[in-house]
Amino acid sequence: MKILIKNGRLIDPSQNIDSKGDLLIENGKISQIGGQIKEQASETINADGKIISSGFVDMHTHLREPGREDAETIETGLTAAIMGGFTTVCAMPNTEPACDSQGHVKFLLDRAREVKLANILPVGAITKNREGKRMTEMKELKEAGSPAVSDDGSSVEDAELLRRAMEYASMVDLLVISHCEDKALFAGGVMNEGYFSTLLGLAPIPAEAESTIVERDIRLAELAGARLHIAHVSAAESVEIIRNAKKRGVKVTAEVTPHHFTLTDEALKTYDTNLKVNPPLRSSKDTEALKKGLKDGTIDVIATDHAPHLESEKEKEFNYAPFGMIGLETALSLGVMELIEKKYLDWPELIRKLSANPSKILKYGRGTLEKGRVADLVIIDPKKEWSYTKETIKSHSSNSPFLGWKMTAKVTDVIVGGKVVMKEEIII
Amino acid sequence: MKKNTNIKWTKKHLLGIEELSKEEILLILDQAESFKEVLKRPIPKVPTLRGKTIVNLFCEASTRTRSSFELAAKRLSADTLNIAASSSSFLKGETLKDTARNIEAMNIDMIIMRHSCSGAPHFLARCIDASVVNAGDGAHEHPTQALLDAFTIREKLGNIKGLNVSIIGDIAHSRVARSNIWALTKLGAKVTVCGPKTLIPVQIEKMGVKVTYDIAEAVEGADVLNVLRIQLERQEKALFPSIREYIKCFGITEELLDKYAKKEIIIMHPGPINRGVELSQDVADGKYSVILHQVTNGVAVRMAVLFLLSHIKTSIVEEKAEK
């Protein structure tokens, strides 16, 4: 089974490729790349005017199955992923029940195989049921197929437990992904502490609720010799701490969400609950630091933290609404509009943040157009203008503050494991 | 009494003072003056809002504001409906959106809501077609309180422009403080906020106020002290060590006023008062206190608000000419 993609702009930061050419897929793998490929193929895709890239890997997605299938299922979540160009997503473990055992990891992998859309990399919990009391059986999680552990949604409060969990995780070569939040400093807050929380009279969350735990977790990872990845960085102070740690040679990486580099806390003046996220949207000084962090490499990855919630859950008074917004389908466009158009990154760098780096950090072996690798690819129309409306959403939930926005750039075709899963923006 | 002949009221809702212009604030105060007149009559009633149905939806306890709004509506001959969350289906878990839409289905014109969550009236205004009046939302705004405070200051001291007003107390959690800051700065007053550092929210200077933790500094030179209630529960949450120390640092006493205050100073408080805490017994009932005047003025000011919201785009001058 051969698929030939013709005349696209091939961008692969892992091999330093950025040139026009063709790409051939054979038996699910990339078999030839570059130049003019004269081969007969069962399917030919014309990528003229478009970009050919390895599929994006989201290091932070919430698929609500099992437990909250009313908000999102594995099928709807992976459909949304494909729409957004994500050929692999890391499913975060805060489902009901939590993903803290090998059986659960296997369940997710089986479901992904059944649904035949994007791949799932199940992230196991650090502690049993994410309660912060006992470590999970990490070797079993790793052997079942987990590349990483996280208690995301919460921080591990007990520093000694976290230290030991990090030591253990490093022993079995698991990445530790930290959601950094000091619950006490968070103090029941609902938005960033700053001029706007004062204006709006909403309970404030200081940046230090995040930065103090970023510092703590980095020091513990250093002590434990573990690989650490900081989830959804939101504050300028955190970026600085990570930058300094990298200078010291600590094995730490970091991600940022598109909503954190696009929106500031000023947007909350409307009290739109779709803007209520954890960590919160912060000030312009923070978004600037995040974008600079992406530019200088302090922040390695763009991840969505796709968090579906029902309309009935979000249509409440601000204090009562749950935290979170969806993001799989808007990540690329926001990256283009906020980072490329505003000259923080160019296309190869954006693709590095969405594909090459996450794959590298997860030791996944994808995120590349190298010959012989599994063919997870996307074709992107970089200039396409489209409107993000409720009708276009593939996720089961629609909790996004970007509804109604005019977007630039769209993924038009997606290939997963050498099979065309989306063609001309239509899921097959 | 000045009449603003050029300004019309065009806003469907009253959610806060932040979005009002100086002229709109003065329009309300001027309208309130004529209603204060009405309240002095033997039959303190006008037929202006006859046939209108006004709902008080109070999701938090209230003595003054609720009674004041109810009386204001009744003095204008409107039909009133009072719903207290504590005795409604809120207790059965019914959402605010459903509650509001169900009430609206009974053909009402306006909902006056007090709620413990900031932004609740904004949410309500998105859910229903009727007008919404914010009677206090969390720590965000309490527009009619600021309006009646401004009315009272104007009544006692004349033009607000250039006056020194000090707001004392738990600023961080106070909707009264925020609305007052907006109203007073828009009207040209110089505002100082004073309280424990732990109860002054970050970057409040950007609202155009001076910050001090020294009560003497706040009192000296002030024409008005607006003293806020200290919530005793804040002590539990590590925000200040004890009531005793709060009184020592920020309590308004006769002694403090004798030492630092101007002779013509007026003392205001939105109520309810913790006697002996933010105000001593003597000061609460003393010669500087205009607290009960505030309450009286509250009815007139709320009548003005209900009237203007019900008569959007009708010129105030035309109405006066008809009388």
Interface residues (C-beta under 8 A of the other chain):
Chain A: E193 G194 Y195 S197 T198 L199 L200 G201 L202 P204 T270 Y271 S312 E315 K316 E317 F318 N319 Y320
Chain B: E18 T95 L96 K97 H115 S116 C117 S118 G119 A120 H122 F123 D137 G138 A139 H140 E141 R175 R178 P201 V202 Q203 I204 K206 M207
